[in-house]
């Protein structure tokens, strides 16, 4: 009996890896590349006033069955009207508002201001103060950054520096989520990140690159009255990415990605009985004119980061329930249709198989992204 069980286990593991490795021959990096709202900087617009409207409409249903993730549905929209002005070819100002509204909840209506100063001293360097450029979720993988935050989170605000050249890009930012005054009964909270990508090879429509992410959250402060010590949650994620562009009527490109994350968090012997974990993530995508198909494998061991995709964590973020290992195989289908320039309709279907608990889960969503800008006046 023991021999039969061992053979059966080996067969199952072999099948899992066969499915995963087989998918590598036909598999992208960030399936949410349409999650954009940040205005492209145009230095030749000096003296122009723009009126811009950004909007995201969403319906997302998550059928999760895990100790750390339960099912729920998100449906609603956010709207961001704003005025954009270029007083100089190196400087841009934005002012407006951000409104988030969930369908079926008349008591929930969140309004926050939008203000942004974008300084671009050279073609390669940008400095942003105020609301930040969080397009494409900073190119972070889902275990580090939950894609649904594009819908539900307040716009990131703080300070950001970006660098872009032919072979190297860097995004360094601090998102200050909660500021405190003296005597406040809660702690300050901010998120910080550095995401870089170094191109190693760019030849014959093939690109090999080395992405790296340093990402985390700090909860603390010295002038509040909230109990408890300061806490920091940090992750380091090096990776390797390969992308091949195809000149074909049906196929657009395919891409392979791997990454290894080290996460650390404060040990308190109550909730965080350990202080570190790790996660291995590999995925591949093939993009066609009929949509994109992604196959991925995730193994998390005592892994936790506060803003990461909940289904990838080993801790739910509340309570004391931990799972030591989390192994998932996922299949994602993503379709997008351009209605007009910068306006898209999209559909996403995710299928997950938990190889440890032998559970299947799924998630599906519809969204429409609208970005409109009109030059209304030129200042003399």
C-alpha positions in Angstrom: 0.0 0.0 0.0 2.8 2.4 0.9 4.4 1.7 -2.5 1.2 2.4 -4.4 0.7 5.7 -2.5 4.2 6.7 -3.3 3.8 5.9 -7.0 0.5 7.8 -7.0 2.1 10.9 -5.4 5.0 10.8 -7.9 2.6 10.6 -10.8 0.5 13.5 -9.5 3.7 15.6 -9.0 5.0 14.6 -12.4 1.6 15.6 -14.0 1.7 19.0 -12.3 5.2 19.8 -13.5 4.4 18.4 -17.0 1.4 20.8 -17.3 3.6 23.7 -16.0 6.6 23.0 -18.2 4.5 22.3 -21.2 2.8 25.7 -20.8 6.2 27.4 -21.0 6.4 26.8 -24.7 3.3 28.8 -25.3 3.0 31.5 -22.7 3.1 37.5 -20.2 4.5 39.4 -17.6 1.7 41.7 -16.3 -1.7 40.8 -17.6 -3.0 44.2 -16.4 -1.1 46.4 -18.8 -4.3 48.3 -19.6 -4.6 49.5 -15.9 -3.4 53.0 -16.9 -4.6 56.4 -16.0 -1.5 58.6 -15.7 -1.2 61.3 -18.4 1.8 60.9 -20.7 4.2 63.8 -20.3 4.3 65.9 -23.5 7.0 68.7 -23.3 5.7 70.3 -26.5 2.4 71.2 -24.7 3.8 74.4 -23.0 1.0 76.8 -22.4 -1.8 74.3 -22.9 -4.7 73.6 -20.7 -6.2 70.1 -20.8 -9.4 68.8 -19.4 -9.0 65.1 -18.8 -11.4 62.4 -17.5 -10.2 59.0 -16.3 -12.6 56.3 -15.4 -12.7 52.6 -14.5 -15.9 50.5 -14.4 -15.6 47.1 -12.9 -17.4 43.9 -12.0 -15.2 41.2 -10.3 -16.5 37.9 -8.8 -14.1 35.8 -6.8 -15.1 32.2 -5.9 -12.3 31.4 -3.4 -12.3 28.4 -1.0 -9.2 28.8 1.1 -8.5 29.3 4.8 -7.0 32.7 3.9 -9.3 33.9 1.2 -13.1 33.8 1.0 -15.3 34.6 -2.0 -16.7 38.0 -2.6 -17.9 40.3 -5.5 -16.8 43.8 -6.4 -18.9 46.0 -8.6 -18.7 49.7 -9.1 -16.7 52.5 -10.7 -14.4 55.4 -10.1 -14.3 58.7 -11.9 -11.4 61.2 -12.0 -12.0 64.5 -13.7 -8.9 66.8 -13.7 -7.4 69.9 -15.3 -3.9 69.6 -16.7 -1.6 72.6 -17.3 2.0 72.9 -18.7 3.5 76.2 -17.5 6.9 75.1 -18.9 8.2 72.2 -21.1 9.7 70.6 -18.0 6.8 71.1 -15.7 3.1 69.9 -15.5 0.4 70.6 -12.9 -2.8 68.5 -12.4 -5.7 69.3 -10.2 -9.0 67.4 -9.8 -10.9 64.8 -7.8 -11.3 61.1 -7.5 -14.7 59.5 -6.8 -15.2 55.8 -5.9 -18.7 54.3 -5.8 -19.8 50.7 -5.3 -23.0 49.5 -6.9 -25.6 48.5 -4.4 -24.1 50.6 -1.6 -25.8 54.0 -1.4 -24.1 54.7 1.9 -20.6 54.3 0.4 -19.3 57.2 -1.6 -15.6 58.1 -1.4 -14.3 61.4 -2.6 -10.6 62.4 -2.5 -8.7 65.3 -4.1 -6.3 64.8 -6.9 -3.2 67.0 -7.1 0.0 66.3 -9.0 3.3 68.1 -9.9 5.4 66.4 -12.5 8.9 67.7 -13.1 10.9 66.3 -16.0 14.3 67.9 -16.2 15.5 65.4 -18.9 13.9 63.0 -21.3 14.9 60.1 -19.1 14.2 61.4 -15.6 10.8 62.3 -13.9 10.1 63.6 -10.4 6.5 63.4 -9.2 5.1 64.9 -6.1 1.4 64.5 -5.0 -0.6 61.8 -6.6 1.7 59.2 -8.2 2.0 57.2 -11.4 0.9 53.7 -10.5 0.2 52.5 -14.0 0.3 48.7 -14.5 0.6 48.3 -10.7 4.2 49.4 -10.9 4.9 46.2 -12.8 4.7 44.2 -9.6 3.7 40.6 -9.7 0.3 39.6 -8.2 1.8 38.0 -5.0 3.3 41.4 -4.2 0.5 43.7 -5.4 -3.2 42.9 -5.5 -4.6 44.0 -9.0 -8.0 44.8 -7.4 -6.3 47.8 -5.7 -6.5 49.6 -9.0 -10.3 49.6 -8.5 -10.7 50.0 -4.7 -7.7 51.8 -3.2 -7.3 55.6 -2.8 -5.0 57.1 -5.4 -1.4 56.7 -4.4 0.1 60.0 -3.1 3.6 60.9 -1.9 6.8 61.2 -4.0 8.2 59.3 -6.9 11.2 59.3 -9.2 11.3 57.4 -12.5 14.2 56.8 -14.9 13.9 55.3 -18.4 16.6 54.6 -21.0 16.8 52.0 -23.7 18.3 49.3 -21.5 17.3 50.3 -18.0 14.2 51.5 -16.2 13.6 52.4 -12.5 10.6 53.4 -10.5 11.2 54.6 -6.9 8.2 55.7 -4.8 6.7 56.3 -1.4 2.9 56.2 -1.0 2.0 57.9 2.2 -1.3 56.3 3.2 -1.8 57.6 6.7 -0.2 60.7 8.2 -0.4 61.4 11.9 -0.4 64.5 14.2 0.7 64.6 17.8 -1.5 62.5 20.0 -3.3 60.7 17.2 -4.7 57.3 18.4 -3.4 55.5 15.3 -0.1 55.0 13.6 1.3 56.4 10.4 1.5 54.1 7.5 3.3 54.3 4.2 4.2 52.0 1.4 7.6 52.1 -0.4 8.9 50.5 -3.5 11.7 50.2 -6.0 11.1 48.4 -9.2 13.9 48.2 -11.8 14.4 46.3 -15.1 17.7 45.8 -16.8 17.7 44.6 -20.4 20.4 42.0 -21.0 19.6 41.2 -24.6 17.5 42.9 -27.2 17.9 41.3 -30.6 15.7 39.9 -33.4 12.5 40.9 -31.7 13.6 39.0 -28.6 14.2 40.7 -25.2 15.9 39.1 -22.1 15.7 41.2 -19.0 16.4 41.1 -15.3 13.5 42.7 -13.2 14.0 43.4 -9.5 11.5 44.7 -6.9 12.1 46.0 -3.4 8.7 46.6 -1.8 7.2 47.0 1.6 5.1 48.8 4.2 5.9 50.5 7.4 3.5 51.1 10.3 4.8 53.3 13.1 5.5 56.8 14.2 6.8 58.6 17.3 4.1 61.2 18.1 1.0 58.9 18.2 -0.7 57.4 21.3 -1.6 54.1 19.6 -0.3 51.0 21.5 2.2 48.6 20.0 5.6 48.8 18.4 6.4 49.9 14.9 6.2 47.2 12.2 7.8 46.8 8.8 6.9 44.4 6.1 9.6 44.0 3.3 10.0 41.8 0.3 12.9 41.4 -2.1 12.1 39.9 -5.5 14.7 39.3 -8.3 13.5 37.7 -11.5 14.2 36.9 -15.1 12.0 37.7 -18.1 12.1 36.7 -21.8 9.8 38.1 -24.4 9.5 37.3 -28.1 7.5 39.5 -30.5 5.9 37.6 -33.4 5.0 39.2 -36.8 1.8 37.3 -37.4 -1.9 38.0 -38.1 -2.9 35.8 -35.2 -0.1 35.7 -32.7 1.4 38.9 -31.2 4.1 37.8 -28.7 4.9 35.2 -26.0 6.7 35.7 -22.7 8.3 33.7 -19.9 8.9 35.0 -16.4 10.3 33.7 -13.1 10.8 35.4 -9.8 11.8 34.5 -6.2 10.5 36.6 -3.4 11.9 36.8 0.1 9.5 38.4 2.6 10.1 39.5 6.2 7.8 40.8 8.9 7.9 41.5 12.6 7.9 38.5 14.9 5.5 38.9 17.9 4.9 35.3 19.0 1.1 35.9 18.7 0.3 36.4 15.1 3.7 36.4 13.5 5.4 33.5 15.1 8.0 33.5 12.4 9.7 36.4 10.8 10.4 35.5 7.2 9.1 33.5 4.3 9.6 33.0 0.6 7.7 32.5 -2.6 8.5 31.2 -6.1 6.5 32.5 -9.1 6.7 31.4 -12.7 4.4 32.3 -15.5 4.2 32.4 -19.2 1.8 34.1 -21.6 1.0 34.0 -25.3 -0.9 37.0 -26.7 -3.1 36.7 -29.8 -5.7 38.9 -31.4 -8.3 36.6 -29.7 -6.9 37.3 -26.3 -4.1 36.3 -24.0 -3.5 33.0 -22.2 -1.3 32.8 -19.1 -0.2 29.7 -17.1 1.5 30.2 -13.8 2.8 28.3 -10.8 3.2 29.7 -7.3 4.7 28.2 -4.2 4.7 30.3 -1.1 6.3 29.2 2.2 5.3 31.3 5.2 5.0 34.2 2.7 3.2 37.4 3.5 3.1 41.0 2.2 0.2 43.3 3.3 -0.9 44.5 -0.2 -0.2 41.3 -2.1 -2.9 39.2 -3.8 -4.8 37.5 -1.0 -4.9 34.1 -2.7 -1.1 34.0 -2.8 -0.5 34.7 0.8 0.1 32.3 3.7 -1.7 34.7 6.1 -5.0 36.5 5.6 -4.0 39.8 7.2 -6.2 39.4 10.2 -6.7 36.8 13.0 -4.0 34.2 13.7 -4.6 31.6 11.0 -1.5 30.7 9.0 -0.8 28.0 6.4 2.8 26.9 6.1 2.8 26.2 2.3 0.6 27.5 -0.5 1.0 25.8 -3.9 -1.2 27.0 -6.8 -1.4 26.3 -10.5 -3.4 29.0 -12.3 -4.7 29.5 -15.8 -5.7 33.0 -16.9 -7.5 34.1 -20.0 -7.5 37.8 -20.7 -9.4 39.6 -23.6 -9.3 43.3 -24.4 -11.1 45.3 -27.1 -10.2 48.9 -28.0 -13.4 50.9 -28.5 -11.7 54.2 -29.3 -8.2 55.5 -28.5 -7.3 54.9 -24.8 -10.7 53.4 -24.1 -10.9 49.6 -23.6 -13.3 46.9 -22.7 -11.8 43.8 -21.0 -12.6 40.4 -19.7 -10.5 38.2 -17.3 -11.1 34.6 -16.2 -8.8 33.0 -13.6 -8.7 29.4 -12.7 -6.7 28.1 -9.7 -5.9 24.6 -8.5 -4.6 24.2 -5.0 -2.2 21.2 -5.2 -2.0 20.7 -1.5 -5.7 20.9 -0.5 -6.9 19.6 -3.9 -9.3 22.5 -4.4 -10.3 24.4 -7.5 -11.2 28.1 -7.4 -12.0 30.7 -10.0 -12.4 34.4 -10.5 -13.9 36.4 -13.4 -14.2 40.0 -14.1 -15.4 42.6 -16.6 -13.9 46.1 -16.8 -14.0 49.2 -19.0 -11.1 51.7 -18.8 -11.7 55.2 -20.2 -9.0 57.9 -20.6 -10.1 61.1 -22.4 -8.2 64.4 -22.8 -9.1 67.6 -24.7 -7.0 70.7 -25.2 -9.3 73.5 -24.1 -7.1 76.6 -24.2 -3.6 77.7 -24.9 -2.1 80.4 -22.6 -0.1 83.2 -24.2 
